[in-house]
């Protein structure tokens, strides 16, 4: 854990110090999870490229189930790892919802302006 400067915390209440340290620990844990996912992704790419190159160089068929079985099943595991790190709402989260609402409201305003000009 990071060493904190005690002088900066003397004027803060104990609750504020607790919440600040708790936020720091949660952020540190999140960064650790993201880093773990990136290492998993890197090993997935390197190992699967090596397997595919090895199969093809030994005369195996490139487009067969055996060639892509490991990347397929490992990829499913990697997808679940991604979802555990970033969450299910990564693609369709609150920000996406807010952008879509704003987009449709803008379209409605354009349609309303065009209708009023007639």
DODREN-127776 format. One record per residue: residue number from 1; residue in three letters; z, x, y of N, C-alpha, C, O, CB in turn. Coordinates in steps of 0.05 Angstrom, whole numbers, always signed. Glycine has a CB too. Example, Ala and Ser with C-alpha at 12.3 -4.5 7.8 and 13.67 -1.06 7.14 Angstrom:
2
R,1,ALA,+156,+264,-114,+156,+246,-90,+156,+264,-66,+169,+285,-66,+181,+226,-89
R,2,SER,+142,+257,-45,+143,+273,-21,+157,+258,+1,+161,+268,+23,+114,+282,-12
# end
This chain:
118
R,1,UNK,+0,+17,-24,+0,+0,+0,+0,+18,+25,+11,+40,+25,+24,-19,+0
R,2,UNK,-12,+8,+45,-15,+23,+70,+13,+26,+84,+29,+7,+83,-35,+9,+89
R,3,UNK,+17,+49,+96,+42,+52,+111,+38,+40,+139,+19,+46,+153,+49,+82,+113
R,4,UNK,+56,+23,+146,+55,+10,+172,+72,+25,+192,+92,+37,+185,+65,-19,+169
R,5,UNK,+63,+24,+217,+78,+35,+239,+101,+16,+245,+96,-7,+255,+60,+40,+264
R,6,UNK,+125,+24,+241,+148,+6,+244,+153,-2,+274,+163,-23,+279,+173,+19,+233
R,7,UNK,+145,+16,+292,+149,+10,+320,+133,-15,+329,+143,-31,+345,+140,+33,+337
R,8,UNK,+110,-19,+318,+94,-42,+326,+105,-68,+316,+98,-90,+325,+65,-39,+317
R,9,UNK,+122,-67,+296,+133,-91,+284,+161,-98,+294,+172,-119,+287,+134,-89,+254
R,10,UNK,+174,-81,+310,+201,-86,+319,+202,-111,+336,+223,-126,+335,+212,-63,+334
R,11,UNK,+182,-117,+351,+182,-140,+369,+173,-165,+356,+175,-187,+367,+165,-134,+393
R,12,UNK,+162,-163,+332,+152,-187,+318,+174,-199,+302,+192,-186,+293,+128,-180,+300
R,13,UNK,+172,-226,+298,+191,-239,+280,+185,-232,+251,+163,-223,+245,+190,-269,+285
R,14,UNK,+205,-237,+235,+202,-230,+206,+180,-247,+193,+166,-237,+175,+228,-233,+192
R,15,UNK,+177,-272,+202,+156,-289,+191,+128,-278,+197,+111,-277,+179,+159,-318,+201
R,16,UNK,+125,-269,+221,+98,-259,+229,+92,-233,+214,+69,-229,+205,+98,-253,+259
R,17,UNK,+112,-216,+210,+108,-192,+194,+100,-199,+166,+83,-187,+154,+133,-174,+195
R,18,UNK,+114,-219,+154,+109,-227,+127,+80,-237,+124,+66,-229,+106,+129,-249,+118
R,19,UNK,+72,-254,+143,+45,-266,+141,+23,-244,+145,+2,-245,+133,+41,-288,+161
R,20,UNK,+29,-226,+163,+10,-204,+168,+7,-187,+143,-16,-179,+136,+18,-187,+192
R,21,UNK,+29,-180,+131,+28,-163,+107,+15,-178,+84,+0,-167,+68,+56,-153,+100
R,22,UNK,+22,-204,+82,+10,-220,+61,-20,-222,+64,-35,-221,+45,+23,-249,+61
R,23,UNK,-29,-226,+89,-58,-227,+94,-71,-200,+87,-93,-200,+76,-63,-234,+124
R,24,UNK,-58,-178,+94,-69,-152,+87,-72,-149,+57,-92,-139,+47,-51,-130,+98
R,25,UNK,-51,-157,+42,-52,-154,+13,-73,-172,+0,-87,-163,-19,-24,-161,+1
R,26,UNK,-77,-196,+11,-98,-213,+1,-125,-202,+6,-143,-203,-11,-95,-241,+13
R,27,UNK,-129,-191,+30,-155,-179,+38,-161,-155,+20,-183,-150,+11,-155,-171,+68
R,28,UNK,-140,-139,+15,-143,-115,-2,-151,-123,-30,-168,-111,-43,-117,-98,-2
R,29,UNK,-139,-145,-40,-145,-154,-67,-174,-165,-68,-188,-160,-88,-125,-177,-76
R,30,UNK,-182,-179,-47,-210,-189,-46,-230,-166,-46,-250,-168,-60,-214,-207,-21
R,31,UNK,-225,-146,-31,-243,-122,-30,-244,-109,-57,-265,-100,-66,-234,-102,-8
R,32,UNK,-221,-107,-71,-220,-96,-98,-237,-112,-117,-251,-100,-134,-191,-94,-107
R,33,UNK,-236,-138,-115,-252,-155,-133,-282,-152,-127,-298,-150,-145,-245,-185,-129
R,34,UNK,-289,-150,-101,-318,-147,-94,-328,-120,-104,-350,-118,-115,-321,-148,-63
R,35,UNK,-312,-99,-101,-319,-72,-110,-323,-72,-141,-342,-60,-151,-298,-51,-102
R,36,UNK,-305,-86,-155,-308,-88,-184,-334,-102,-192,-346,-94,-211,-284,-104,-195
R,37,UNK,-341,-123,-177,-366,-137,-182,-390,-118,-178,-408,-118,-195,-369,-162,-165
R,38,UNK,-390,-103,-156,-412,-85,-151,-415,-63,-173,-437,-56,-180,-410,-72,-124
R,39,UNK,-392,-53,-182,-393,-34,-204,-404,-47,-230,-419,-34,-244,-365,-22,-210
R,40,UNK,-396,-71,-235,-406,-86,-258,-437,-90,-255,-451,-86,-275,-392,-114,-260
R,41,UNK,-446,-97,-232,-475,-101,-227,-490,-75,-231,-511,-74,-243,-479,-112,-198
R,42,UNK,-479,-53,-220,-493,-27,-223,-494,-19,-252,-515,-9,-261,-478,-5,-207
R,43,UNK,-473,-22,-267,-474,-15,-295,-493,-33,-311,-506,-24,-329,-446,-16,-308
R,44,UNK,-494,-58,-303,-513,-77,-316,-542,-68,-312,-557,-67,-332,-509,-105,-304
R,45,UNK,-549,-60,-288,-576,-51,-282,-582,-25,-297,-603,-23,-310,-580,-47,-252
R,46,UNK,-565,-6,-295,-570,+20,-308,-572,+18,-338,-591,+28,-350,-548,+40,-300
R,47,UNK,-552,+5,-350,-552,+4,-380,-575,-12,-390,-588,-4,-410,-525,-9,-389
R,48,UNK,-581,-35,-377,-603,-51,-387,-630,-38,-383,-648,-41,-400,-603,-79,-374
R,49,UNK,-634,-24,-361,-659,-9,-358,-662,+12,-380,-683,+16,-391,-660,+4,-330
R,50,UNK,-640,+26,-386,-640,+46,-407,-647,+33,-434,-663,+44,-449,-613,+60,-408
R,51,UNK,-635,+10,-440,-640,-3,-466,-670,-12,-467,-683,-7,-488,-622,-28,-469
R,52,UNK,-680,-23,-446,-708,-32,-446,-727,-9,-449,-747,-10,-464,-715,-49,-421
R,53,UNK,-722,+12,-434,-739,+36,-436,-738,+48,-464,-758,+57,-475,-731,+58,-415
R,54,UNK,-714,+49,-476,-711,+59,-503,-726,+43,-523,-739,+54,-541,-681,+61,-510
R,55,UNK,-724,+17,-521,-738,-1,-540,-768,+2,-538,-782,+5,-558,-730,-31,-535
R,56,UNK,-778,+3,-513,-807,+5,-509,-817,+33,-518,-839,+35,-529,-814,+0,-480
R,57,UNK,-802,+54,-512,-811,+81,-519,-811,+86,-549,-825,+103,-559,-794,+102,-505
R,58,UNK,-795,+70,-564,-794,+73,-593,-814,+54,-607,-812,+50,-631,-766,+68,-604
R,59,UNK,-832,+43,-592,-853,+26,-603,-846,-3,-606,-861,-18,-619,-861,+37,-630
R,60,UNK,-824,-11,-595,-816,-39,-597,-832,-56,-577,-844,-46,-558,-786,-43,-591
R,61,UNK,-833,-82,-582,-848,-100,-564,-832,-105,-539,-807,-108,-539,-854,-127,-578
R,62,UNK,-846,-104,-516,-833,-109,-491,-824,-138,-488,-802,-144,-479,-851,-101,-468
R,63,UNK,-842,-156,-495,-836,-185,-491,-827,-197,-517,-841,-214,-529,-861,-199,-481
R,64,UNK,-803,-190,-526,-791,-203,-549,-762,-209,-543,-751,-198,-524,-793,-184,-575
R,65,UNK,-750,-227,-558,-723,-235,-552,-704,-212,-555,-685,-210,-539,-715,-258,-571
R,66,UNK,-708,-195,-574,-690,-172,-578,-689,-153,-554,-668,-142,-549,-699,-157,-602
R,67,UNK,-711,-151,-540,-712,-133,-517,-694,-144,-494,-681,-129,-480,-740,-130,-507
R,68,UNK,-695,-170,-491,-681,-182,-469,-655,-197,-476,-644,-211,-459,-699,-201,-454
R,69,UNK,-646,-195,-501,-622,-209,-509,-597,-199,-495,-581,-214,-484,-618,-207,-540
R,70,UNK,-594,-172,-494,-571,-160,-481,-571,-167,-451,-551,-175,-441,-571,-130,-485
R,71,UNK,-594,-162,-436,-593,-170,-408,-588,-199,-403,-575,-207,-384,-620,-162,-396
R,72,UNK,-598,-217,-421,-594,-245,-417,-564,-253,-420,-553,-265,-402,-610,-261,-438
R,73,UNK,-552,-245,-442,-524,-253,-446,-505,-238,-428,-485,-249,-418,-516,-248,-475
R,74,UNK,-510,-213,-422,-494,-198,-403,-498,-209,-375,-479,-211,-359,-501,-167,-404
R,75,UNK,-522,-218,-369,-528,-231,-343,-512,-256,-339,-503,-262,-317,-557,-236,-341
R,76,UNK,-508,-272,-361,-492,-296,-359,-463,-288,-353,-450,-301,-336,-493,-312,-386
R,77,UNK,-453,-267,-366,-426,-258,-359,-424,-248,-331,-404,-252,-317,-418,-235,-379
R,78,UNK,-445,-234,-322,-446,-224,-294,-446,-247,-274,-433,-246,-253,-471,-206,-290
R,79,UNK,-460,-269,-281,-460,-292,-264,-432,-304,-261,-423,-311,-239,-479,-314,-275
R,80,UNK,-417,-306,-283,-390,-316,-282,-372,-297,-266,-354,-306,-252,-379,-320,-310
R,81,UNK,-377,-271,-268,-361,-252,-252,-367,-256,-223,-349,-256,-206,-368,-223,-261
R,82,UNK,-392,-260,-216,-400,-266,-188,-386,-291,-178,-375,-291,-156,-431,-269,-186
R,83,UNK,-386,-312,-194,-373,-337,-186,-343,-334,-183,-331,-347,-166,-379,-359,-206
R,84,UNK,-331,-317,-200,-302,-312,-197,-295,-297,-172,-273,-300,-161,-291,-298,-222
R,85,UNK,-313,-280,-163,-308,-264,-139,-314,-279,-113,-298,-281,-95,-324,-238,-139
R,86,UNK,-338,-291,-112,-347,-304,-88,-342,-334,-88,-343,-347,-67,-376,-299,-84
R,87,UNK,-337,-346,-110,-331,-374,-112,-356,-391,-115,-379,-382,-110,-316,-383,-87
R,88,UNK,-352,-415,-124,-374,-434,-129,-388,-442,-103,-411,-448,-102,-365,-458,-144
R,89,UNK,-372,-443,-81,-383,-453,-56,-397,-431,-40,-402,-435,-16,-361,-464,-39
R,90,UNK,-404,-409,-53,-418,-387,-39,-444,-396,-27,-451,-389,-4,-423,-364,-58
R,91,UNK,-460,-412,-42,-486,-421,-33,-484,-447,-17,-495,-449,+5,-505,-424,-57
R,92,UNK,-469,-466,-28,-467,-492,-16,-439,-497,-5,-426,-517,-12,-475,-514,-35
R,93,UNK,-429,-479,+11,-402,-481,+22,-402,-497,+48,-421,-510,+55,-391,-454,+26
R,94,UNK,-380,-495,+62,-376,-510,+87,-396,-501,+108,-406,-518,+123,-347,-505,+97
R,95,UNK,-401,-475,+110,-420,-466,+131,-448,-477,+126,-462,-485,+145,-421,-435,+132
R,96,UNK,-456,-478,+101,-482,-489,+94,-483,-518,+101,-502,-528,+113,-488,-486,+64
R,97,UNK,-461,-533,+95,-459,-561,+101,-461,-566,+132,-476,-584,+141,-433,-573,+90
R,98,UNK,-447,-550,+147,-448,-552,+176,-476,-547,+187,-485,-560,+205,-427,-534,+189
R,99,UNK,-489,-526,+176,-516,-520,+185,-535,-543,+179,-552,-549,+196,-526,-494,+172
R,100,UNK,-533,-555,+156,-551,-577,+148,-546,-601,+166,-565,-614,+174,-547,-584,+119
R,101,UNK,-521,-607,+172,-515,-630,+190,-527,-625,+217,-539,-643,+229,-484,-634,+192
R,102,UNK,-523,-600,+228,-535,-594,+254,-565,-596,+253,-577,-605,+272,-526,-566,+263
R,103,UNK,-577,-586,+231,-606,-587,+229,-616,-616,+229,-636,-623,+243,-615,-573,+203
R,104,UNK,-603,-634,+214,-612,-662,+213,-607,-676,+239,-622,-694,+247,-598,-676,+190
R,105,UNK,-585,-669,+252,-579,-681,+279,-601,-673,+299,-610,-689,+315,-551,-673,+289
R,106,UNK,-609,-647,+297,-630,-637,+315,-656,-652,+310,-670,-659,+329,-634,-607,+312
R,107,UNK,-663,-656,+284,-687,-671,+278,-686,-700,+288,-705,-710,+299,-692,-671,+248
R,108,UNK,-662,-712,+286,-659,-739,+296,-662,-740,+326,-674,-759,+337,-631,-750,+288
R,109,UNK,-652,-720,+340,-655,-719,+369,-684,-716,+377,-693,-728,+397,-638,-696,+381
R,110,UNK,-699,-699,+362,-727,-695,+368,-742,-721,+363,-759,-729,+380,-739,-673,+350
R,111,UNK,-736,-735,+341,-749,-761,+335,-742,-781,+356,-760,-797,+364,-741,-771,+307
R,112,UNK,-717,-782,+365,-709,-801,+386,-723,-795,+412,-732,-814,+426,-678,-800,+389
R,113,UNK,-725,-769,+419,-739,-762,+444,-769,-770,+443,-780,-780,+462,-737,-732,+449
R,114,UNK,-782,-766,+420,-810,-773,+416,-813,-803,+418,-833,-813,+429,-821,-763,+390
R,115,UNK,-794,-818,+407,-796,-847,+407,-792,-858,+435,-805,-878,+443,-774,-859,+388
R,116,UNK,-775,-846,+451,-770,-855,+478,-793,-849,+497,-797,-864,+516,-744,-842,+489
R,117,UNK,-809,-828,+491,-831,-821,+508,-854,-840,+505,-872,-841,+523,-840,-793,+502
R,118,UNK,-856,-856,+484,-878,-874,+479,-877,-897,+497,-894,-914,+495,-879,-883,+451
# end
